[in-house]
Amino acid sequence: MDRMKKQAAKNREAARTARNRGNEDAAKRLEDRADALESGRVTDRTDEVSAWVRWGFGRR
C-alpha cells in the first residue's frame, strides 16, 4: 500500500505542475487517478506480477 500512497503523492504533484502550466484537463486526470489510488479502488499487483515473471524465467 505504501507504493500506492507514494504514487498518489506523485500524481498530485504532477497535477499541480500541469495546472501551473495551464493544462487543466491533465491535472483533472492526475487528481482522479490519485483519488482512486488513495481510496483503494486500485489493486497493487506488482508483487504478484514479479513472482510470475521470476517463476516464468526460472522454468527455462
N, CA, C and O atoms as a Tripos MOL2 file, in Angstrom:
@<TRIPOS>MOLECULE
protein
  240   239    60     0     0
PROTEIN
NO_CHARGES

@<TRIPOS>ATOM
      1 N           0.8190   -1.1950    0.0000 N.3       1 MET1
      2 CA          0.0000    0.0000    0.0000 C.3       1 MET1
      3 C           0.8590    1.2540    0.0000 C.2       1 MET1
      4 O           0.4370    2.3080   -0.4760 O.2       1 MET1
      5 N           2.0660    1.1330    0.5360 N.am      2 ASP2
      6 CA          2.9600    2.2800    0.5980 C.3       2 ASP2
      7 C           3.3030    2.7960   -0.7990 C.2       2 ASP2
      8 O           3.3870    4.0050   -1.0150 O.2       2 ASP2
      9 N           3.5000    1.8740   -1.7470 N.am      3 ARG3
     10 CA          3.7930    2.2730   -3.1260 C.3       3 ARG3
     11 C           2.6560    3.0920   -3.7100 C.2       3 ARG3
     12 O           2.8790    4.0590   -4.4380 O.2       3 ARG3
     13 N           1.4390    2.6940   -3.3840 N.am      4 MET4
     14 CA          0.2810    3.3880   -3.9360 C.3       4 MET4
     15 C           0.1400    4.7940   -3.3540 C.2       4 MET4
     16 O          -0.2400    5.7270   -4.0630 O.2       4 MET4
     17 N           0.4440    4.9450   -2.0720 N.am      5 LYS5
     18 CA          0.3970    6.2760   -1.4610 C.3       5 LYS5
     19 C           1.4700    7.1760   -2.0590 C.2       5 LYS5
     20 O           1.2330    8.3580   -2.3060 O.2       5 LYS5
     21 N           2.6490    6.6090   -2.2900 N.am      6 LYS6
     22 CA          3.7220    7.3910   -2.9030 C.3       6 LYS6
     23 C           3.3290    7.8150   -4.3190 C.2       6 LYS6
     24 O           3.5760    8.9510   -4.7240 O.2       6 LYS6
     25 N           2.7220    6.9030   -5.0630 N.am      7 GLN7
     26 CA          2.3140    7.2270   -6.4220 C.3       7 GLN7
     27 C           1.2090    8.2760   -6.4210 C.2       7 GLN7
     28 O           1.1900    9.1550   -7.2820 O.2       7 GLN7
     29 N           0.2960    8.1950   -5.4710 N.am      8 ALA8
     30 CA         -0.7620    9.1980   -5.3630 C.3       8 ALA8
     31 C          -0.1560   10.5750   -5.0980 C.2       8 ALA8
     32 O          -0.6000   11.5690   -5.6710 O.2       8 ALA8
     33 N           0.8470   10.6350   -4.2390 N.am      9 ALA9
     34 CA          1.5150   11.9080   -3.9540 C.3       9 ALA9
     35 C           2.2120   12.4460   -5.2040 C.2       9 ALA9
     36 O           2.1750   13.6470   -5.4700 O.2       9 ALA9
     37 N           2.8440   11.5560   -5.9670 N.am     10 LYS10
     38 CA          3.4940   11.9750   -7.2110 C.3      10 LYS10
     39 C           2.4590   12.4810   -8.2120 C.2      10 LYS10
     40 O           2.7000   13.4620   -8.9160 O.2      10 LYS10
     41 N           1.3040   11.8110   -8.2760 N.am     11 ASN11
     42 CA          0.2510   12.2500   -9.1870 C.3      11 ASN11
     43 C          -0.2750   13.6200   -8.7920 C.2      11 ASN11
     44 O          -0.5440   14.4550   -9.6560 O.2      11 ASN11
     45 N          -0.4230   13.8570   -7.5040 N.am     12 ARG12
     46 CA         -0.8970   15.1730   -7.0540 C.3      12 ARG12
     47 C           0.1190   16.2630   -7.3820 C.2      12 ARG12
     48 O          -0.2630   17.3650   -7.7760 O.2      12 ARG12
     49 N           1.4020   15.9680   -7.2260 N.am     13 GLU13
     50 CA          2.4460   16.9320   -7.5840 C.3      13 GLU13
     51 C           2.4260   17.2080   -9.0900 C.2      13 GLU13
     52 O           2.5460   18.3550   -9.5200 O.2      13 GLU13
     53 N           2.2740   16.1500   -9.8810 N.am     14 ALA14
     54 CA          2.1980   16.3210  -11.3330 C.3      14 ALA14
     55 C           0.9520   17.1270  -11.7180 C.2      14 ALA14
     56 O           0.9880   17.9100  -12.6670 O.2      14 ALA14
     57 N          -0.1340   16.9360  -10.9920 N.am     15 ALA15
     58 CA         -1.3540   17.7040  -11.2560 C.3      15 ALA15
     59 C          -1.1200   19.1890  -10.9810 C.2      15 ALA15
     60 O          -1.5750   20.0390  -11.7460 O.2      15 ALA15
     61 N          -0.4150   19.5040   -9.8950 N.am     16 ARG16
     62 CA         -0.0900   20.9050   -9.5990 C.3      16 ARG16
     63 C           0.7520   21.5200  -10.7140 C.2      16 ARG16
     64 O           0.5220   22.6550  -11.1300 O.2      16 ARG16
     65 N           1.7360   20.7460  -11.1910 N.am     17 THR17
     66 CA          2.5890   21.2240  -12.2770 C.3      17 THR17
     67 C           1.7720   21.4470  -13.5470 C.2      17 THR17
     68 O           1.9250   22.4670  -14.2190 O.2      17 THR17
     69 N           0.9080   20.4930  -13.8710 N.am     18 ALA18
     70 CA          0.0700   20.6310  -15.0680 C.3      18 ALA18
     71 C          -0.8490   21.8400  -14.9410 C.2      18 ALA18
     72 O          -1.0440   22.5830  -15.9020 O.2      18 ALA18
     73 N          -1.4050   22.0280  -13.7680 N.am     19 ARG19
     74 CA         -2.3040   23.1610  -13.5440 C.3      19 ARG19
     75 C          -1.5430   24.4880  -13.6820 C.2      19 ARG19
     76 O          -2.0600   25.4490  -14.2510 O.2      19 ARG19
     77 N          -0.3170   24.5310  -13.1580 N.am     20 ASN20
     78 CA          0.5150   25.7370  -13.2810 C.3      20 ASN20
     79 C           0.8450   26.0550  -14.7320 C.2      20 ASN20
     80 O           1.0240   27.2170  -15.0970 O.2      20 ASN20
     81 N           0.9210   25.0260  -15.5470 N.am     21 ARG21
     82 CA          1.2170   25.2140  -16.9710 C.3      21 ARG21
     83 C          -0.0470   25.4460  -17.7960 C.2      21 ARG21
     84 O           0.0240   25.5920  -19.0160 O.2      21 ARG21
     85 N          -1.1930   25.4800  -17.1370 N.am     22 GLY22
     86 CA         -2.4370   25.7730  -17.8300 C.3      22 GLY22
     87 C          -3.1390   24.5710  -18.4320 C.2      22 GLY22
     88 O          -4.0530   24.7360  -19.2400 O.2      22 GLY22
     89 N          -2.7360   23.3720  -18.0600 N.am     23 ASN23
     90 CA         -3.3400   22.1660  -18.6200 C.3      23 ASN23
     91 C          -4.3010   21.5670  -17.5880 C.2      23 ASN23
     92 O          -3.9530   20.6320  -16.8670 O.2      23 ASN23
     93 N          -5.4860   22.1100  -17.5330 N.am     24 GLU24
     94 CA         -6.4790   21.7000  -16.5330 C.3      24 GLU24
     95 C          -6.9820   20.2740  -16.7650 C.2      24 GLU24
     96 O          -7.2580   19.5560  -15.8050 O.2      24 GLU24
     97 N          -7.1040   19.8580  -18.0260 N.am     25 ASP25
     98 CA         -7.5910   18.5040  -18.3240 C.3      25 ASP25
     99 C          -6.6310   17.4360  -17.7710 C.2      25 ASP25
    100 O          -7.0620   16.4680  -17.1450 O.2      25 ASP25
    101 N          -5.3470   17.6240  -18.0100 N.am     26 ALA26
    102 CA         -4.3550   16.6660  -17.4980 C.3      26 ALA26
    103 C          -4.3390   16.6840  -15.9790 C.2      26 ALA26
    104 O          -4.2190   15.6370  -15.3430 O.2      26 ALA26
    105 N          -4.4600   17.8640  -15.3990 N.am     27 ALA27
    106 CA         -4.4680   17.9750  -13.9370 C.3      27 ALA27
    107 C          -5.6580   17.2220  -13.3520 C.2      27 ALA27
    108 O          -5.5240   16.5470  -12.3310 O.2      27 ALA27
    109 N          -6.8010   17.3300  -13.9800 N.am     28 LYS28
    110 CA         -8.0070   16.6330  -13.5020 C.3      28 LYS28
    111 C          -7.8200   15.1130  -13.5770 C.2      28 LYS28
    112 O          -8.1940   14.3940  -12.6500 O.2      28 LYS28
    113 N          -7.2400   14.6250  -14.6800 N.am     29 ARG29
    114 CA         -6.9880   13.1820  -14.8150 C.3      29 ARG29
    115 C          -6.0220   12.6910  -13.7360 C.2      29 ARG29
    116 O          -6.2310   11.6300  -13.1490 O.2      29 ARG29
    117 N          -4.9770   13.4550  -13.4790 N.am     30 LEU30
    118 CA         -3.9960   13.0630  -12.4660 C.3      30 LEU30
    119 C          -4.6110   13.0770  -11.0650 C.2      30 LEU30
    120 O          -4.3330   12.1920  -10.2560 O.2      30 LEU30
    121 N          -5.4370   14.0680  -10.7800 N.am     31 GLU31
    122 CA         -6.1180   14.1230   -9.4800 C.3      31 GLU31
    123 C          -7.0890   12.9500   -9.3220 C.2      31 GLU31
    124 O          -7.1790   12.3590   -8.2460 O.2      31 GLU31
    125 N          -7.8060   12.6180  -10.3810 N.am     32 ASP32
    126 CA         -8.7320   11.4810  -10.3290 C.3      32 ASP32
    127 C          -7.9880   10.1820  -10.0670 C.2      32 ASP32
    128 O          -8.4440    9.3420   -9.2920 O.2      32 ASP32
    129 N          -6.8390   10.0200  -10.7160 N.am     33 ARG33
    130 CA         -6.0270    8.8170  -10.5180 C.3      33 ARG33
    131 C          -5.5050    8.7590   -9.0830 C.2      33 ARG33
    132 O          -5.4960    7.6930   -8.4680 O.2      33 ARG33
    133 N          -5.0760    9.8860   -8.5590 N.am     34 ALA34
    134 CA         -4.5910    9.9330   -7.1760 C.3      34 ALA34
    135 C          -5.7190    9.5760   -6.2110 C.2      34 ALA34
    136 O          -5.5020    8.8470   -5.2440 O.2      34 ALA34
    137 N          -6.9130   10.0840   -6.4710 N.am     35 ASP35
    138 CA         -8.0630    9.7480   -5.6280 C.3      35 ASP35
    139 C          -8.3410    8.2520   -5.6530 C.2      35 ASP35
    140 O          -8.6190    7.6510   -4.6160 O.2      35 ASP35
    141 N          -8.2650    7.6470   -6.8430 N.am     36 ALA36
    142 CA         -8.5020    6.2100   -6.9720 C.3      36 ALA36
    143 C          -7.4420    5.4070   -6.2160 C.2      36 ALA36
    144 O          -7.7580    4.4090   -5.5690 O.2      36 ALA36
    145 N          -6.2020    5.8400   -6.3010 N.am     37 LEU37
    146 CA         -5.1250    5.1400   -5.5940 C.3      37 LEU37
    147 C          -5.3110    5.2190   -4.0860 C.2      37 LEU37
    148 O          -5.0950    4.2350   -3.3790 O.2      37 LEU37
    149 N          -5.7080    6.3740   -3.5950 N.am     38 GLU38
    150 CA         -5.8790    6.5460   -2.1560 C.3      38 GLU38
    151 C          -7.1320    5.8650   -1.6200 C.2      38 GLU38
    152 O          -7.1760    5.4750   -0.4530 O.2      38 GLU38
    153 N          -8.1410    5.7220   -2.4560 N.am     39 SER39
    154 CA         -9.4000    5.1530   -1.9860 C.3      39 SER39
    155 C          -9.3710    3.6310   -1.8890 C.2      39 SER39
    156 O         -10.2250    3.0330   -1.2360 O.2      39 SER39
    157 N          -8.3940    3.0060   -2.5350 N.am     40 GLY40
    158 CA         -8.3320    1.5520   -2.5150 C.3      40 GLY40
    159 C          -9.0720    0.9020   -3.6760 C.2      40 GLY40
    160 O          -9.1930   -0.3220   -3.7180 O.2      40 GLY40
    161 N          -9.5690    1.6980   -4.6170 N.am     41 ARG41
    162 CA        -10.2710    1.1370   -5.7770 C.3      41 ARG41
    163 C          -9.3040    0.4960   -6.7590 C.2      41 ARG41
    164 O          -9.7210   -0.2270   -7.6630 O.2      41 ARG41
    165 N          -8.0120    0.7580   -6.5840 N.am     42 VAL42
    166 CA         -6.9790    0.1930   -7.4480 C.3      42 VAL42
    167 C          -6.2100   -0.8290   -6.6270 C.2      42 VAL42
    168 O          -5.8520   -0.5660   -5.4790 O.2      42 VAL42
    169 N          -5.9590   -1.9830   -7.2070 N.am     43 THR43
    170 CA         -5.2490   -3.0430   -6.5070 C.3      43 THR43
    171 C          -3.7980   -3.0760   -6.9700 C.2      43 THR43
    172 O          -3.5210   -3.0740   -8.1700 O.2      43 THR43
    173 N          -2.8860   -3.1050   -6.0260 N.am     44 ASP44
    174 CA         -1.4610   -3.1800   -6.3440 C.3      44 ASP44
    175 C          -1.1130   -4.6380   -6.6070 C.2      44 ASP44
    176 O          -1.1530   -5.4690   -5.7000 O.2      44 ASP44
    177 N          -0.7750   -4.9400   -7.8430 N.am     45 ARG45
    178 CA         -0.4570   -6.3110   -8.2370 C.3      45 ARG45
    179 C           1.0250   -6.4830   -8.5490 C.2      45 ARG45
    180 O           1.4220   -7.5010   -9.1170 O.2      45 ARG45
    181 N           1.8470   -5.5020   -8.1850 N.am     46 THR46
    182 CA          3.2620   -5.5200   -8.5440 C.3      46 THR46
    183 C           3.9710   -6.7700   -8.0380 C.2      46 THR46
    184 O           4.6970   -7.4170   -8.7930 O.2      46 THR46
    185 N           3.7710   -7.1150   -6.7750 N.am     47 ASP47
    186 CA          4.4540   -8.2810   -6.2100 C.3      47 ASP47
    187 C           4.0130   -9.5730   -6.8890 C.2      47 ASP47
    188 O           4.8290  -10.4570   -7.1470 O.2      47 ASP47
    189 N           2.7370   -9.6720   -7.1710 N.am     48 GLU48
    190 CA          2.2240  -10.8730   -7.8270 C.3      48 GLU48
    191 C           2.7890  -11.0190   -9.2390 C.2      48 GLU48
    192 O           3.1790  -12.1140   -9.6440 O.2      48 GLU48
    193 N           2.8320   -9.9350   -9.9770 N.am     49 VAL49
    194 CA          3.3740   -9.9750  -11.3360 C.3      49 VAL49
    195 C           4.8640  -10.3130  -11.2980 C.2      49 VAL49
    196 O           5.3410  -11.1040  -12.1120 O.2      49 VAL49
    197 N           5.5920   -9.7230  -10.3670 N.am     50 SER50
    198 CA          7.0210  -10.0210  -10.2390 C.3      50 SER50
    199 C           7.2520  -11.5030   -9.9580 C.2      50 SER50
    200 O           8.1730  -12.1060  -10.5090 O.2      50 SER50
    201 N           6.4260  -12.0840   -9.1090 N.am     51 ALA51
    202 CA          6.5640  -13.5090   -8.7990 C.3      51 ALA51
    203 C           6.3130  -14.3610  -10.0340 C.2      51 ALA51
    204 O           7.0380  -15.3260  -10.2750 O.2      51 ALA51
    205 N           5.3090  -14.0210  -10.8110 N.am     52 TRP52
    206 CA          5.0250  -14.7780  -12.0400 C.3      52 TRP52
    207 C           6.1750  -14.6630  -13.0390 C.2      52 TRP52
    208 O           6.5290  -15.6460  -13.6890 O.2      52 TRP52
    209 N           6.7510  -13.4890  -13.1650 N.am     53 VAL53
    210 CA          7.8630  -13.3030  -14.0950 C.3      53 VAL53
    211 C           9.0720  -14.1160  -13.6340 C.2      53 VAL53
    212 O           9.7100  -14.7890  -14.4440 O.2      53 VAL53
    213 N           9.3900  -14.0600  -12.3440 N.am     54 ARG54
    214 CA         10.5140  -14.8580  -11.8290 C.3      54 ARG54
    215 C          10.2660  -16.3410  -12.0490 C.2      54 ARG54
    216 O          11.1740  -17.0760  -12.4380 O.2      54 ARG54
    217 N           9.0440  -16.7790  -11.8020 N.am     55 TRP55
    218 CA          8.7070  -18.1950  -11.9950 C.3      55 TRP55
    219 C           8.8650  -18.5660  -13.4740 C.2      55 TRP55
    220 O           9.4220  -19.6150  -13.7980 O.2      55 TRP55
    221 N           8.3740  -17.7050  -14.3640 N.am     56 GLY56
    222 CA          8.4580  -17.9870  -15.7920 C.3      56 GLY56
    223 C           9.8820  -18.0850  -16.3020 C.2      56 GLY56
    224 O          10.2090  -18.9800  -17.0820 O.2      56 GLY56
    225 N          10.7270  -17.1680  -15.8640 N.am     57 PHE57
    226 CA         12.1190  -17.2030  -16.3010 C.3      57 PHE57
    227 C          12.8850  -18.3460  -15.6510 C.2      57 PHE57
    228 O          13.8800  -18.8130  -16.2060 O.2      57 PHE57
    229 N          12.4490  -18.7950  -14.5130 N.am     58 GLY58
    230 CA         13.1110  -19.9070  -13.8390 C.3      58 GLY58
    231 C          12.8070  -21.2580  -14.4720 C.2      58 GLY58
    232 O          13.4720  -22.2460  -14.1600 O.2      58 GLY58
    233 N          11.8230  -21.3170  -15.3480 N.am     59 ARG59
    234 CA         11.4040  -22.5820  -15.9510 C.3      59 ARG59
    235 C          12.0520  -22.8150  -17.3060 C.2      59 ARG59
    236 O          11.5850  -23.6650  -18.0630 O.2      59 ARG59
    237 N          13.0870  -22.1050  -17.6280 N.am     60 ARG60
    238 CA         13.7440  -22.3020  -18.9360 C.3      60 ARG60
    239 C          14.5120  -23.5750  -18.9880 C.2      60 ARG60
    240 O          15.1200  -23.8880  -20.0120 O.2      60 ARG60
@<TRIPOS>BOND
     1     1     2 1
     2     2     3 1
     3     3     4 2
     4     3     5 am
     5     5     6 1
     6     6     7 1
     7     7     8 2
     8     7     9 am
     9     9    10 1
    10    10    11 1
    11    11    12 2
    12    11    13 am
    13    13    14 1
    14    14    15 1
    15    15    16 2
    16    15    17 am
    17    17    18 1
    18    18    19 1
    19    19    20 2
    20    19    21 am
    21    21    22 1
    22    22    23 1
    23    23    24 2
    24    23    25 am
    25    25    26 1
    26    26    27 1
    27    27    28 2
    28    27    29 am
    29    29    30 1
    30    30    31 1
    31    31    32 2
    32    31    33 am
    33    33    34 1
    34    34    35 1
    35    35    36 2
    36    35    37 am
    37    37    38 1
    38    38    39 1
    39    39    40 2
    40    39    41 am
    41    41    42 1
    42    42    43 1
    43    43    44 2
    44    43    45 am
    45    45    46 1
    46    46    47 1
    47    47    48 2
    48    47    49 am
    49    49    50 1
    50    50    51 1
    51    51    52 2
    52    51    53 am
    53    53    54 1
    54    54    55 1
    55    55    56 2
    56    55    57 am
    57    57    58 1
    58    58    59 1
    59    59    60 2
    60    59    61 am
    61    61    62 1
    62    62    63 1
    63    63    64 2
    64    63    65 am
    65    65    66 1
    66    66    67 1
    67    67    68 2
    68    67    69 am
    69    69    70 1
    70    70    71 1
    71    71    72 2
    72    71    73 am
    73    73    74 1
    74    74    75 1
    75    75    76 2
    76    75    77 am
    77    77    78 1
    78    78    79 1
    79    79    80 2
    80    79    81 am
    81    81    82 1
    82    82    83 1
    83    83    84 2
    84    83    85 am
    85    85    86 1
    86    86    87 1
    87    87    88 2
    88    87    89 am
    89    89    90 1
    90    90    91 1
    91    91    92 2
    92    91    93 am
    93    93    94 1
    94    94    95 1
    95    95    96 2
    96    95    97 am
    97    97    98 1
    98    98    99 1
    99    99   100 2
   100    99   101 am
   101   101   102 1
   102   102   103 1
   103   103   104 2
   104   103   105 am
   105   105   106 1
   106   106   107 1
   107   107   108 2
   108   107   109 am
   109   109   110 1
   110   110   111 1
   111   111   112 2
   112   111   113 am
   113   113   114 1
   114   114   115 1
   115   115   116 2
   116   115   117 am
   117   117   118 1
   118   118   119 1
   119   119   120 2
   120   119   121 am
   121   121   122 1
   122   122   123 1
   123   123   124 2
   124   123   125 am
   125   125   126 1
   126   126   127 1
   127   127   128 2
   128   127   129 am
   129   129   130 1
   130   130   131 1
   131   131   132 2
   132   131   133 am
   133   133   134 1
   134   134   135 1
   135   135   136 2
   136   135   137 am
   137   137   138 1
   138   138   139 1
   139   139   140 2
   140   139   141 am
   141   141   142 1
   142   142   143 1
   143   143   144 2
   144   143   145 am
   145   145   146 1
   146   146   147 1
   147   147   148 2
   148   147   149 am
   149   149   150 1
   150   150   151 1
   151   151   152 2
   152   151   153 am
   153   153   154 1
   154   154   155 1
   155   155   156 2
   156   155   157 am
   157   157   158 1
   158   158   159 1
   159   159   160 2
   160   159   161 am
   161   161   162 1
   162   162   163 1
   163   163   164 2
   164   163   165 am
   165   165   166 1
   166   166   167 1
   167   167   168 2
   168   167   169 am
   169   169   170 1
   170   170   171 1
   171   171   172 2
   172   171   173 am
   173   173   174 1
   174   174   175 1
   175   175   176 2
   176   175   177 am
   177   177   178 1
   178   178   179 1
   179   179   180 2
   180   179   181 am
   181   181   182 1
   182   182   183 1
   183   183   184 2
   184   183   185 am
   185   185   186 1
   186   186   187 1
   187   187   188 2
   188   187   189 am
   189   189   190 1
   190   190   191 1
   191   191   192 2
   192   191   193 am
   193   193   194 1
   194   194   195 1
   195   195   196 2
   196   195   197 am
   197   197   198 1
   198   198   199 1
   199   199   200 2
   200   199   201 am
   201   201   202 1
   202   202   203 1
   203   203   204 2
   204   203   205 am
   205   205   206 1
   206   206   207 1
   207   207   208 2
   208   207   209 am
   209   209   210 1
   210   210   211 1
   211   211   212 2
   212   211   213 am
   213   213   214 1
   214   214   215 1
   215   215   216 2
   216   215   217 am
   217   217   218 1
   218   218   219 1
   219   219   220 2
   220   219   221 am
   221   221   222 1
   222   222   223 1
   223   223   224 2
   224   223   225 am
   225   225   226 1
   226   226   227 1
   227   227   228 2
   228   227   229 am
   229   229   230 1
   230   230   231 1
   231   231   232 2
   232   231   233 am
   233   233   234 1
   234   234   235 1
   235   235   236 2
   236   235   237 am
   237   237   238 1
   238   238   239 1
   239   239   240 2
@<TRIPOS>SUBSTRUCTURE
     1 MET1         2 RESIDUE 1 A MET
     2 ASP2         6 RESIDUE 1 A ASP
     3 ARG3        10 RESIDUE 1 A ARG
     4 MET4        14 RESIDUE 1 A MET
     5 LYS5        18 RESIDUE 1 A LYS
     6 LYS6        22 RESIDUE 1 A LYS
     7 GLN7        26 RESIDUE 1 A GLN
     8 ALA8        30 RESIDUE 1 A ALA
     9 ALA9        34 RESIDUE 1 A ALA
    10 LYS10       38 RESIDUE 1 A LYS
    11 ASN11       42 RESIDUE 1 A ASN
    12 ARG12       46 RESIDUE 1 A ARG
    13 GLU13       50 RESIDUE 1 A GLU
    14 ALA14       54 RESIDUE 1 A ALA
    15 ALA15       58 RESIDUE 1 A ALA
    16 ARG16       62 RESIDUE 1 A ARG
    17 THR17       66 RESIDUE 1 A THR
    18 ALA18       70 RESIDUE 1 A ALA
    19 ARG19       74 RESIDUE 1 A ARG
    20 ASN20       78 RESIDUE 1 A ASN
    21 ARG21       82 RESIDUE 1 A ARG
    22 GLY22       86 RESIDUE 1 A GLY
    23 ASN23       90 RESIDUE 1 A ASN
    24 GLU24       94 RESIDUE 1 A GLU
    25 ASP25       98 RESIDUE 1 A ASP
    26 ALA26      102 RESIDUE 1 A ALA
    27 ALA27      106 RESIDUE 1 A ALA
    28 LYS28      110 RESIDUE 1 A LYS
    29 ARG29      114 RESIDUE 1 A ARG
    30 LEU30      118 RESIDUE 1 A LEU
    31 GLU31      122 RESIDUE 1 A GLU
    32 ASP32      126 RESIDUE 1 A ASP
    33 ARG33      130 RESIDUE 1 A ARG
    34 ALA34      134 RESIDUE 1 A ALA
    35 ASP35      138 RESIDUE 1 A ASP
    36 ALA36      142 RESIDUE 1 A ALA
    37 LEU37      146 RESIDUE 1 A LEU
    38 GLU38      150 RESIDUE 1 A GLU
    39 SER39      154 RESIDUE 1 A SER
    40 GLY40      158 RESIDUE 1 A GLY
    41 ARG41      162 RESIDUE 1 A ARG
    42 VAL42      166 RESIDUE 1 A VAL
    43 THR43      170 RESIDUE 1 A THR
    44 ASP44      174 RESIDUE 1 A ASP
    45 ARG45      178 RESIDUE 1 A ARG
    46 THR46      182 RESIDUE 1 A THR
    47 ASP47      186 RESIDUE 1 A ASP
    48 GLU48      190 RESIDUE 1 A GLU
    49 VAL49      194 RESIDUE 1 A VAL
    50 SER50      198 RESIDUE 1 A SER
    51 ALA51      202 RESIDUE 1 A ALA
    52 TRP52      206 RESIDUE 1 A TRP
    53 VAL53      210 RESIDUE 1 A VAL
    54 ARG54      214 RESIDUE 1 A ARG
    55 TRP55      218 RESIDUE 1 A TRP
    56 GLY56      222 RESIDUE 1 A GLY
    57 PHE57      226 RESIDUE 1 A PHE
    58 GLY58      230 RESIDUE 1 A GLY
    59 ARG59      234 RESIDUE 1 A ARG
    60 ARG60      238 RESIDUE 1 A ARG
